[in-house]
Amino acid sequence: MVKLAANDSDSVLNKEAVQRFAKQILRNHVFVGHFIEQRYVDELGRYKKIVQIPNTEDMFIENLSVAKRRLERFFNGSKWIGITFPNTPGAPVGFNLWVDIDEQIFGTYKFLVKGLNFLDNEISLKLKTINTVDNRAISRASSENSFDLSNIRNLSNSLNSHQSLMNEELQTPTDPLISWSNLKDVTIFMFLLLSAIISGSGQILMFLMDFALKLIRELSNIIKVTTPIFTSVLDTISRMFGSVCFLIAMLWRHRNNTPKGPVVYPQRIEYRAAYPYKDRYKALPYTPRSSVTITELPD
């Protein structure tokens, strides 16, 4: 792309030279544009699609301004030119191109300038859409450019301030590092610092003690409230456990209590001799008795 200066005071000899000049500085230029709307043009009696050019395309905008000035100077208002700037009355804000595009576009695109249309009553650019562009990328690029410019300004300001400080230090005599005023200021500062540390430590200690007392009180209240509940729960659990153990013992007892036969204990019989040992050869005493017993009957 050929970049031309704003000074375009050279005279244009004929119409072909003006057309060739405009095509030369605008053809084959790739730029990013945003479709705004489709507006009716009274001078043409039909609608035109408006493509807005961002401020980052400064070189293309400069060439557009140069080409439009030369076309307006030569045709002197006899043709409607489809290029408007922020100061153009009745046009949208910003740098805009009024073009004819057959395809339906919406959003931000990357365009290619194929040439210019020189018709009977209008001059407009012929654009071709290349692809869509994310709006975030454009905003990021513009923010990066502004960030770079601000960094350059800040750097220049800091350099100027450092230079002025160095000049002042060279012009003014240096003060002694240790002096009575410096010692006095240091002593006052250290005293204030120690006072602040001591008072701050005391406040922190008081806060911690107050917090500990409140925590102990709350814990005691919690223990006081939860102790009956805890004892009741333990009592219930112990009773349940005792009942279960008792049931198990009863079942086990009935299971082992089977009927048994009579128990016979052997008796020891002491043997005694019929007669004493010394009388073992003697005959048994015999007492004669009558075998008949007479019983007297009463009258």
SERO-4910 file (N, C-alpha, C, O; in steps of 0.05 Angstrom, whole numbers):
BEGIN
 pado doro    nc1    nc2    nc3   cac1   cac2   cac3    cc1    cc2    cc3    oc1    oc2    oc3
  Met    A     17    -24      0      0      0      0     18     25      0     38     26     14
  Val    A     10     45    -15     25     70    -18     13     90      1    -11     96      0
  Lys    A     30    101     19     21    121     37     29    149     27     52    153     20
  Leu    A      9    167     25     14    194     15     10    214     37     -5    210     56
  Ala    A     23    236     35     21    258     54     -6    272     50    -19    269     30
  Ala    A    -13    288     71    -38    302     69    -37    325     49    -58    335     40
  Asn    A    -14    334     42    -11    357     23    -16    347     -5      1    334    -17
  Asp    A    -40    352    -16    -47    343    -43    -54    367    -61    -74    367    -75
  Ser    A    -38    387    -60    -43    411    -76    -36    410   -105    -42    428   -120
  Asp    A    -25    387   -114    -18    384   -142    -44    383   -158    -63    370   -151
  Ser    A    -44    397   -180    -68    398   -197    -72    372   -212    -53    359   -220
  Val    A    -97    365   -216   -105    341   -231   -112    349   -259   -129    366   -263
  Leu    A    -99    336   -279   -102    345   -306   -128    336   -318   -142    351   -332
  Asn    A   -136    311   -314   -160    301   -327   -174    281   -310   -164    274   -288
  Lys    A   -196    271   -319   -213    253   -303   -199    226   -300   -200    214   -278
  Glu    A   -186    216   -321   -173    190   -319   -150    190   -299   -145    171   -285
  Ala    A   -136    212   -297   -114    214   -278   -125    213   -250   -113    201   -232
  Val    A   -148    227   -245   -159    227   -218   -169    199   -211   -164    189   -188
  Gln    A   -182    185   -229   -191    158   -224   -168    139   -219   -168    122   -201
  Arg    A   -147    142   -236   -124    125   -232   -110    130   -206   -101    111   -192
  Phe    A   -109    155   -198    -97    162   -172   -112    150   -149   -100    138   -131
  Ala    A   -139    152   -149   -155    142   -128   -153    111   -126   -151    100   -104
  Lys    A   -153     98   -149   -151     69   -149   -123     60   -140   -121     39   -127
  Gln    A   -103     76   -146    -76     68   -139    -72     67   -109    -58     50    -98
  Ile    A    -83     87    -94    -78     89    -66    -98     72    -49    -93     68    -25
  Leu    A   -120     63    -61   -140     48    -46   -143     19    -54   -152      3    -38
  Arg    A   -135     12    -78   -139    -16    -87   -121    -35    -71    -99    -28    -63
  Asn    A   -132    -60    -68   -118    -82    -55   -110    -77    -26    -92    -89    -14
  His    A   -125    -58    -14   -120    -53     15   -138    -71     31   -162    -73     26
  Val    A   -127    -84     52   -142   -101     70   -146    -86     96   -127    -76    108
  Phe    A   -171    -85    105   -176    -71    130   -199    -86    144   -212   -103    133
  Val    A   -202    -78    169   -224    -89    186   -246    -69    188   -241    -46    195
  Gly    A   -270    -78    182   -293    -60    184   -317    -73    197   -319    -98    198
  His    A   -334    -56    208   -358    -66    222   -383    -56    208   -387    -33    204
  Phe    A   -401    -75    201   -426    -68    188   -445    -56    208   -450    -68    229
  Ile    A   -454    -31    202   -472    -17    221   -501    -20    213   -517    -31    229
  Glu    A   -508    -12    189   -536    -12    181   -538     -9    151   -517     -6    137
  Gln    A   -562    -10    141   -568     -5    113   -587     19    112   -609     19    122
  Arg    A   -577     41     99   -591     66    100   -599     75     71   -584     70     52
  Tyr    A   -621     89     70   -631     99     44   -617    125     37   -614    143     54
  Val    A   -607    128     12   -593    152      3   -611    167    -16   -619    157    -37
  Asp    A   -618    192     -9   -636    208    -25   -624    215    -52   -639    215    -72
  Glu    A   -599    221    -53   -586    228    -78   -587    206    -99   -587    210   -123
  Leu    A   -586    181    -89   -586    158   -107   -613    145   -110   -618    132   -130
  Gly    A   -630    148    -90   -656    135    -91   -656    105    -85   -673     91    -95
  Arg    A   -636     96    -71   -635     68    -63   -618     66    -37   -608     85    -27
  Tyr    A   -617     41    -28   -604     35     -2   -574     29     -7   -566     18    -27
  Lys    A   -559     36     14   -530     30     14   -523     17     42   -535     24     62
  Lys    A   -505     -2     41   -495    -14     66   -471      2     76   -453     10     61
  Ile    A   -472      8    102   -452     25    115   -432      7    131   -441     -8    148
  Val    A   -407      9    124   -385     -5    137   -368     15    152   -357     33    140
  Gln    A   -366     13    178   -351     31    195   -322     22    197   -317     -2    202
  Ile    A   -303     40    195   -274     34    197   -265     42    225   -269     65    233
  Pro    A   -251     24    239   -241     31    266   -218     51    264   -206     54    243
  Asn    A   -213     65    286   -192     85    287   -164     73    285   -145     87    279
  Thr    A   -161     46    289   -135     34    287   -125     33    258   -101     31    253
  Glu    A   -143     35    238   -135     35    210   -128     64    202   -140     75    184
  Asp    A   -108     75    215   -102    104    210    -90    109    183    -96    129    171
  Met    A    -74     90    172    -62     94    146    -83     93    124    -83    109    105
  Phe    A   -102     74    126   -123     72    106   -141     96    108   -150    106     87
  Ile    A   -147    106    132   -164    129    135   -151    154    123   -164    171    111
  Glu    A   -124    156    126   -110    179    114   -111    178     84   -116    199     71
  Asn    A   -108    154     72   -110    152     43   -138    157     33   -142    169     12
  Leu    A   -158    149     49   -186    155     41   -191    185     41   -204    195     23
  Ser    A   -181    199     61   -184    228     62   -171    242     38   -182    261     27
  Val    A   -147    233     31   -133    245      8   -148    239    -18   -151    258    -34
  Ala    A   -157    214    -22   -172    208    -46   -198    223    -47   -206    233    -69
  Lys    A   -212    226    -25   -238    240    -26   -234    270    -32   -250    282    -47
  Arg    A   -213    282    -21   -208    311    -26   -203    315    -56   -212    335    -68
  Arg    A   -187    298    -68   -181    301    -97   -206    296   -114   -211    310   -134
  Leu    A   -222    277   -106   -247    272   -122   -266    295   -119   -279    303   -138
  Glu    A   -269    305    -94   -287    328    -90   -277    353   -105   -293    368   -116
  Arg    A   -251    357   -106   -240    380   -120   -245    378   -150   -250    398   -164
  Phe    A   -242    354   -161   -245    351   -190   -275    352   -198   -282    366   -216
  Phe    A   -291    335   -185   -320    334   -193   -337    356   -182   -358    361   -192
  Asn    A   -328    369   -161   -341    393   -150   -370    389   -144   -387    405   -151
  Gly    A   -376    366   -130   -403    361   -121   -422    349   -142   -445    344   -136
  Ser    A   -412    343   -166   -429    331   -186   -434    302   -182   -453    291   -193
  Lys    A   -417    289   -166   -421    260   -160   -422    256   -130   -408    270   -115
  Trp    A   -439    238   -122   -441    230    -94   -418    211    -88   -416    190   -101
  Ile    A   -403    216    -67   -380    200    -59   -387    184    -34   -395    196    -14
  Gly    A   -384    158    -35   -392    140    -13   -370    138      8   -365    116     18
  Ile    A   -359    160     16   -339    161     38   -347    184     56   -348    207     48
  Thr    A   -353    178     82   -360    199    101   -342    198    125   -332    177    133
  Phe    A   -338    222    137   -321    225    159   -337    234    184   -361    239    181
  Pro    A   -325    235    208   -341    243    231   -355    270    229   -375    274    242
  Asn    A   -343    289    214   -356    315    211   -375    317    188   -385    339    182
  Thr    A   -382    295    175   -401    296    153   -430    297    164   -437    280    179
  Pro    A   -445    318    157   -473    320    167   -491    298    156   -489    291    132
  Gly    A   -508    288    173   -527    267    165   -516    239    163   -530    221    154
  Ala    A   -491    235    170   -478    209    168   -473    198    196   -471    214    215
  Pro    A   -469    172    198   -463    161    224   -436    170    235   -419    179    219
  Val    A   -432    169    260   -407    178    273   -385    159    265   -388    135    264
  Gly    A   -361    172    258   -338    156    251   -332    157    222   -344    171    207
  Phe    A   -313    140    214   -305    138    186   -320    115    174   -318     92    183
  Asn    A   -336    121    153   -355    101    142   -352     99    112   -345    119     98
  Leu    A   -357     75    101   -358     70     73   -386     62     65   -397     43     78
  Trp    A   -398     75     45   -425     68     35   -421     51     10   -413     62    -11
  Val    A   -427     25     12   -420      7     -9   -444    -10    -17   -464    -10     -3
  Asp    A   -440    -25    -39   -460    -45    -48   -447    -73    -45   -428    -79    -60
  Ile    A   -457    -89    -27   -447   -117    -23   -471   -135    -27   -491   -133    -14
  Asp    A   -468   -154    -45   -490   -173    -51   -496   -192    -28   -519   -198    -22
  Glu    A   -475   -202    -15   -479   -221      7   -489   -208     32   -485   -184     36
  Gln    A   -502   -224     49   -512   -214     74   -489   -214     95   -477   -234    100
  Ile    A   -484   -191    107   -463   -188    126   -475   -178    152   -495   -163    152
  Phe    A   -463   -186    174   -471   -177    201   -448   -180    220   -438   -202    224
  Gly    A   -440   -158    232   -417   -159    250   -392   -147    239   -393   -129    222
  Thr    A   -369   -158    247   -343   -148    240   -330   -167    220   -330   -191    224
  Tyr    A   -319   -156    199   -307   -172    177   -280   -160    170   -274   -137    176
  Lys    A   -265   -176    156   -241   -166    143   -247   -163    113   -255   -182    100
  Phe    A   -243   -138    103   -251   -132     75   -226   -127     58   -204   -120     68
  Leu    A   -230   -131     32   -209   -125     12   -221   -105     -8   -243   -110    -18
  Val    A   -206    -84    -13   -215    -63    -32   -207    -73    -60   -184    -74    -67
  Lys    A   -227    -81    -76   -222    -90   -103   -219    -68   -123   -206    -71   -144
  Gly    A   -230    -44   -117   -228    -22   -135   -249     -1   -128   -260     -1   -106
  Leu    A   -255     17   -148   -275     38   -144   -295     37   -167   -288     30   -190
  Asn    A   -320     43   -160   -341     45   -180   -346     74   -187   -354     90   -170
  Phe    A   -341     82   -212   -346    109   -222   -371    107   -239   -369    101   -263
  Leu    A   -394    114   -228   -419    113   -242   -427    142   -250   -411    161   -246
  Asp    A   -451    144   -261   -460    171   -270   -462    191   -248   -454    214   -251
  Asn    A   -474    183   -226   -479    202   -204   -466    194   -177   -473    206   -157
  Glu    A   -449    174   -177   -437    165   -152   -409    154   -156   -402    145   -178
  Ile    A   -394    154   -134   -368    141   -133   -368    125   -107   -372    136    -85
  Ser    A   -363     99   -108   -362     82    -85   -341     61    -88   -331     56   -110
  Leu    A   -334     49    -66   -313     28    -65   -326      1    -70   -348     -4    -61
  Lys    A   -311    -16    -83   -319    -44    -87   -304    -61    -66   -279    -63    -66
  Leu    A   -319    -73    -48   -308    -88    -26   -314   -118    -29   -334   -126    -41
  Lys    A   -296   -134    -19   -299   -163    -18   -294   -173     10   -273   -166     22
  Thr    A   -312   -188     21   -309   -199     49   -289   -222     48   -292   -241     32
  Ile    A   -270   -222     66   -250   -244     68   -259   -264     90   -263   -287     84
  Asn    A   -262   -255    114   -271   -272    136   -281   -254    158   -278   -230    158
  Thr    A   -294   -267    178   -304   -253    201   -281   -249    221   -262   -264    222
  Val    A   -285   -228    238   -265   -221    258   -279   -219    284   -301   -208    286
  Asp    A   -266   -229    306   -277   -227    333   -274   -198    343   -252   -186    340
  Asn    A   -295   -187    354   -294   -159    364   -275   -157    387   -263   -135    392
  Arg    A   -271   -179    403   -253   -177    426   -224   -173    417   -208   -160    431
  Ala    A   -217   -185    393   -190   -181    383   -185   -152    376   -163   -142    381
  Ile    A   -206   -139    365   -202   -110    358   -199    -93    383   -182    -76    384
  Ser    A   -217    -98    402   -215    -82    427   -188    -87    441   -177    -69    453
  Arg    A   -179   -113    440   -153   -119    452   -130   -104    438   -112    -94    451
  Ala    A   -131   -103    412   -110    -89    397   -111    -60    402    -90    -47    406
  Ser    A   -135    -48    403   -136    -19    409   -127    -13    437   -113      7    442
  Ser    A   -134    -30    456   -125    -26    484    -95    -29    486    -82    -14    501
  Glu    A    -83    -48    471    -54    -51    471    -40    -26    459    -20    -17    470
  Asn    A    -52    -15    438    -40      9    426    -41     32    446    -22     47    449
  Ser    A    -65     36    458    -67     57    478    -49     53    502    -38     72    513
  Phe    A    -45     27    509    -28     21    532      1     27    525     16     38    541
  Asp    A      9     22    500     37     28    491     41     58    491     62     68    500
  Leu    A     21     73    481     24    103    481     26    114    509     42    131    515
  Ser    A      9    103    527     10    113    555     37    106    568     47    121    584
  Asn    A     47     82    561     73     74    572     95     93    563    113    101    578
  Ile    A     94    100    537    114    119    526    112    146    540    133    158    547
  Arg    A     88    155    544     84    181    557     94    180    586    108    198    595
  Asn    A     87    159    600     96    156    628    126    154    630    139    165    648
  Leu    A    138    140    610    168    137    611    181    164    606    201    171    619
  Ser    A    170    179    587    182    206    582    179    224    606    197    240    612
  Asn    A    155    223    619    151    240    642    169    232    665    180    250    678
  Ser    A    173    206    669    191    198    690    220    206    684    235    214    703
  Leu    A    228    204    659    255    212    652    259    242    657    280    251    667
  Asn    A    239    258    650    241    287    654    242    293    684    258    311    692
  Ser    A    226    279    700    226    284    729    253    277    741    264    291    758
  His    A    264    254    732    290    246    743    312    266    734    330    272    750
  Gln    A    310    276    710    330    295    701    328    321    717    349    332    725
  Ser    A    303    329    723    301    354    739    311    350    768    323    368    779
  Leu    A    306    326    779    316    321    806    347    320    807    359    330    825
  Met    A    358    308    786    388    308    785    399    336    782    419    342    795
  Asn    A    386    353    767    395    380    764    393    395    791    411    410    798
  Glu    A    371    391    805    368    404    831    389    394    851    400    410    867
  Glu    A    395    368    851    415    358    869    443    369    862    459    374    880
  Leu    A    448    372    837    474    383    829    477    413    837    498    422    844
  Gln    A    454    427    835    455    456    841    456    461    871    469    480    880
  Thr    A    441    445    888    440    450    917    462    434    931    468    412    923
  Pro    A    475    446    952    495    431    967    483    408    982    460    410    991
  Thr    A    498    388    986    489    364   1000    489    370   1030    508    381   1041
  Asp    A    468    361   1045    466    365   1074    481    342   1087    482    320   1077
  Pro    A    492    346   1111    506    324   1125    486    303   1133    462    309   1139
  Leu    A    495    278   1133    477    256   1139    470    255   1168    447    250   1175
  Ile    A    489    259   1186    485    258   1215    485    286   1225    505    301   1223
  Ser    A    462    294   1237    460    320   1249    442    319   1273    429    298   1278
  Trp    A    441    340   1287    424    341   1311    394    337   1305    380    324   1319
  Ser    A    386    350   1284    357    348   1276    350    319   1267    329    309   1274
  Asn    A    369    306   1253    364    279   1244    363    260   1268    345    243   1270
  Leu    A    382    263   1287    381    247   1312    355    251   1328    343    232   1338
  Lys    A    347    276   1329    322    282   1343    298    269   1330    281    257   1343
  Asp    A    297    271   1303    274    258   1289    275    228   1292    254    215   1295
  Val    A    299    216   1291    301    187   1294    292    178   1322    278    158   1325
  Thr    A    300    194   1342    293    187   1370    263    189   1374    250    171   1386
  Ile    A    251    210   1363    222    213   1365    207    190   1350    188    179   1360
  Phe    A    218    183   1327    205    162   1312    207    135   1326    188    120   1327
  Met    A    231    129   1338    234    104   1352    216    103   1377    204     82   1383
  Phe    A    214    125   1391    196    126   1414    167    122   1407    153    106   1420
  Leu    A    159    134   1386    131    130   1376    126    102   1367    105     90   1371
  Leu    A    147     90   1354    144     63   1344    142     43   1367    125     25   1367
  Leu    A    159     47   1388    158     29   1411    131     32   1426    120     13   1435
  Ser    A    122     57   1428     96     62   1442     74     48   1427     56     36   1439
  Ala    A     75     50   1400     54     37   1384     55      7   1387     34     -6   1388
  Ile    A     79     -4   1388     82    -33   1390     72    -43   1417     58    -63   1419
  Ile    A     79    -28   1439     71    -36   1466     40    -34   1468     27    -52   1478
  Ser    A     29    -12   1460      0     -8   1462    -15    -29   1445    -35    -39   1453
  Gly    A     -4    -34   1421    -17    -54   1404    -15    -81   1415    -35    -97   1414
  Ser    A      8    -88   1428     10   -115   1440     -9   -117   1464    -21   -138   1468
  Gly    A    -12    -96   1479    -31    -97   1502    -60   -100   1492    -75   -116   1504
  Gln    A    -67    -86   1471    -94    -89   1460    -99   -117   1450   -120   -129   1453
  Ile    A    -78   -128   1436    -81   -155   1426    -84   -175   1448   -100   -194   1447
  Leu    A    -68   -172   1470    -69   -190   1493    -96   -188   1506   -108   -209   1514
  Met    A   -107   -164   1510   -133   -161   1522   -155   -174   1505   -173   -187   1515
  Phe    A   -152   -171   1479   -172   -183   1461   -171   -214   1463   -191   -227   1464
  Leu    A   -146   -225   1464   -144   -254   1466   -155   -264   1492   -168   -285   1493
  Met    A   -149   -250   1514   -159   -259   1540   -190   -257   1541   -203   -276   1551
  Asp    A   -201   -236   1531   -230   -234   1530   -242   -256   1513   -263   -267   1520
  Phe    A   -229   -261   1491   -239   -283   1473   -238   -310   1487   -256   -326   1485
  Ala    A   -216   -315   1502   -213   -340   1516   -234   -343   1538   -245   -365   1541
  Leu    A   -239   -322   1553   -260   -323   1574   -287   -328   1562   -303   -345   1572
  Lys    A   -294   -315   1540   -320   -319   1528   -322   -348   1517   -343   -360   1518
  Leu    A   -300   -358   1506   -300   -385   1495   -304   -405   1518   -319   -425   1514
  Ile    A   -290   -401   1540   -294   -420   1563   -322   -419   1574   -334   -439   1580
  Arg    A   -334   -395   1575   -361   -393   1584   -381   -407   1566   -399   -422   1575
  Glu    A   -377   -404   1540   -395   -417   1522   -391   -447   1523   -411   -462   1521
  Leu    A   -366   -456   1526   -362   -485   1528   -374   -497   1553   -386   -518   1552
  Ser    A   -372   -482   1575   -385   -492   1600   -415   -493   1597   -428   -512   1607
  Asn    A   -427   -474   1583   -456   -475   1579   -464   -498   1561   -484   -512   1566
  Ile    A   -447   -503   1541   -453   -526   1524   -451   -552   1539   -468   -570   1536
  Ile    A   -430   -555   1556   -427   -579   1572   -450   -582   1591   -460   -605   1595
  Lys    A   -459   -560   1604   -481   -562   1623   -507   -570   1609   -523   -585   1620
  Val    A   -511   -561   1585   -535   -568   1571   -535   -596   1560   -555   -610   1560
  Thr    A   -512   -605   1550   -510   -631   1537   -505   -654   1556   -508   -677   1548
  Thr    A   -498   -648   1582   -492   -670   1601   -517   -688   1606   -514   -712   1604
  Pro    A   -540   -676   1612   -564   -694   1616   -571   -710   1591   -578   -734   1593
  Ile    A   -568   -698   1568   -574   -712   1544   -554   -735   1540   -562   -758   1533
  Phe    A   -529   -730   1546   -509   -751   1542   -513   -774   1562   -511   -797   1555
  Thr    A   -519   -767   1587   -524   -788   1607   -549   -805   1600   -549   -829   1603
  Ser    A   -570   -791   1590   -594   -806   1582   -588   -825   1559   -598   -847   1559
  Val    A   -573   -815   1541   -566   -833   1518   -549   -857   1528   -554   -879   1519
  Leu    A   -530   -852   1546   -514   -874   1556   -531   -894   1572   -527   -918   1570
  Asp    A   -550   -883   1588   -568   -901   1603   -585   -918   1585   -588   -942   1589
  Thr    A   -595   -906   1564   -612   -921   1545   -596   -942   1531   -605   -965   1528
  Ile    A   -571   -935   1523   -554   -955   1509   -547   -978   1528   -547  -1001   1520
  Ser    A   -541   -971   1553   -534   -993   1572   -558  -1011   1577   -555  -1035   1580
  Arg    A   -582   -999   1579   -605  -1016   1584   -611  -1034   1559   -617  -1058   1562
  Met    A   -608  -1023   1537   -612  -1039   1512   -591  -1062   1511   -598  -1084   1505
  Phe    A   -567  -1055   1517   -546  -1076   1516   -551  -1097   1538   -547  -1121   1532
  Gly    A   -559  -1089   1562   -565  -1109   1583   -588  -1127   1576   -588  -1151   1581
  Ser    A   -609  -1115   1563   -632  -1131   1555   -624  -1151   1534   -633  -1175   1535
  Val    A   -608  -1143   1515   -599  -1162   1494   -583  -1184   1507   -586  -1208   1500
  Cys    A   -565  -1178   1525   -548  -1198   1538   -566  -1218   1554   -561  -1242   1555
  Phe    A   -586  -1207   1568   -604  -1224   1584   -620  -1243   1566   -623  -1266   1573
  Leu    A   -629  -1233   1543   -644  -1250   1525   -626  -1272   1514   -634  -1295   1511
  Ile    A   -601  -1265   1507   -583  -1285   1497   -577  -1306   1518   -576  -1330   1512
  Ala    A   -574  -1298   1544   -569  -1317   1565   -592  -1336   1570   -589  -1360   1574
  Met    A   -617  -1325   1568   -641  -1342   1572   -643  -1362   1550   -650  -1385   1554
  Leu    A   -638  -1353   1525   -640  -1372   1503   -619  -1394   1505   -625  -1417   1500
  Trp    A   -596  -1386   1513   -574  -1406   1517   -580  -1426   1540   -573  -1449   1538
  Arg    A   -593  -1416   1561   -600  -1433   1583   -621  -1454   1576   -618  -1477   1582
  His    A   -642  -1445   1562   -663  -1463   1554   -652  -1483   1533   -662  -1506   1531
  Arg    A   -633  -1475   1518   -622  -1493   1498   -606  -1516   1512   -608  -1538   1502
  Asn    A   -592  -1510   1533   -575  -1530   1546   -590  -1546   1568   -579  -1566   1578
  Asn    A   -614  -1539   1576   -629  -1552   1597   -645  -1575   1586   -670  -1573   1585
  Thr    A   -632  -1597   1577   -645  -1621   1566   -650  -1641   1589   -634  -1642   1607
  Pro    A   -673  -1657   1588   -680  -1677   1610   -660  -1699   1611   -651  -1709   1590
  Lys    A   -653  -1708   1635   -633  -1729   1639   -646  -1752   1655   -666  -1748   1668
  Gly    A   -635  -1776   1652   -645  -1799   1667   -639  -1798   1696   -624  -1781   1705
  Pro    A   -651  -1817   1712   -646  -1816   1741   -617  -1823   1747   -605  -1840   1735
  Val    A   -608  -1810   1767   -580  -1814   1775   -579  -1835   1797   -593  -1832   1817
  Val    A   -564  -1856   1793   -562  -1878   1812   -535  -1875   1825   -514  -1878   1813
  Tyr    A   -536  -1871   1851   -511  -1870   1866   -506  -1897   1879   -523  -1906   1893
  Pro    A   -484  -1909   1875   -478  -1936   1888   -475  -1933   1918   -461  -1916   1928
  Gln    A   -489  -1951   1932   -487  -1951   1961   -467  -1972   1971   -465  -1995   1960
  Arg    A   -453  -1965   1990   -433  -1984   2001   -447  -2000   2023   -458  -1988   2042
  Ile    A   -446  -2026   2021   -457  -2044   2041   -435  -2056   2059   -416  -2068   2049
  Glu    A   -438  -2051   2083   -417  -2060   2102   -422  -2090   2108   -444  -2098   2116
  Tyr    A   -403  -2105   2105   -405  -2134   2111   -400  -2139   2140   -380  -2131   2152
  Arg    A   -420  -2152   2151   -417  -2159   2179   -420  -2190   2181   -438  -2202   2168
  Ala    A   -404  -2200   2196   -406  -2230   2200   -431  -2237   2217   -438  -2222   2235
  Ala    A   -443  -2259   2211   -467  -2267   2226   -461  -2272   2255   -477  -2266   2273
  Tyr    A   -438  -2283   2260   -430  -2289   2287   -403  -2278   2292   -387  -2274   2273
  Pro    A   -398  -2273   2316   -371  -2265   2322   -351  -2287   2315   -357  -2310   2313
  Tyr    A   -327  -2278   2311   -307  -2297   2302   -302  -2318   2323   -294  -2341   2316
  Lys    A   -305  -2311   2347   -299  -2331   2368   -322  -2352   2371   -316  -2374   2381
  Asp    A   -345  -2346   2363   -368  -2364   2365   -375  -2376   2338   -398  -2384   2334
  Arg    A   -356  -2378   2321   -363  -2387   2294   -369  -2417   2293   -382  -2426   2274
  Tyr    A   -359  -2432   2312   -363  -2461   2311   -385  -2470   2330   -390  -2494   2332
  Lys    A   -398  -2452   2344   -420  -2460   2362   -446  -2462   2348   -450  -2449   2327
  Ala    A   -463  -2478   2359   -489  -2481   2347   -507  -2458   2355   -503  -2444   2375
  Leu    A   -526  -2454   2338   -545  -2432   2343   -562  -2439   2366   -571  -2462   2369
  Pro    A   -568  -2420   2382   -586  -2426   2404   -614  -2431   2394   -624  -2418   2376
  Tyr    A   -627  -2451   2406   -654  -2458   2397   -672  -2456   2421   -667  -2467   2442
  Thr    A   -694  -2443   2417   -714  -2441   2437   -738  -2456   2428   -750  -2450   2407
  Pro    A   -746  -2476   2444   -769  -2491   2435   -795  -2476   2438   -801  -2464   2459
  Arg    A   -810  -2477   2417   -836  -2463   2417   -857  -2481   2405   -851  -2499   2390
  Ser    A   -881  -2477   2414   -903  -2493   2403   -912  -2481   2377   -913  -2457   2374
  Ser    A   -918  -2498   2360   -926  -2489   2334   -955  -2482   2333   -965  -2469   2314
  Val    A   -970  -2490   2355   -998  -2485   2355  -1003  -2465   2377   -994  -2467   2399
  Thr    A  -1019  -2445   2369  -1026  -2424   2389  -1055  -2424   2393  -1071  -2422   2374
  Ile    A  -1063  -2428   2418  -1091  -2429   2424  -1099  -2402   2435  -1088  -2392   2454
  Thr    A  -1119  -2392   2422  -1130  -2366   2430  -1157  -2371   2442  -1174  -2382   2429
  Glu    A  -1161  -2361   2466  -1187  -2365   2480  -1206  -2344   2471  -1201  -2320   2470
  Leu    A  -1230  -2355   2463  -1251  -2337   2454  -1268  -2328   2477  -1273  -2344   2495
  Pro    A  -1277  -2304   2477  -1294  -2295   2498  -1322  -2306   2495  -1330  -2314   2473
  Asp    A  -1336  -2308   2518  -1364  -2318   2517  -1382  -2299   2503  -1406  -2305   2500
***
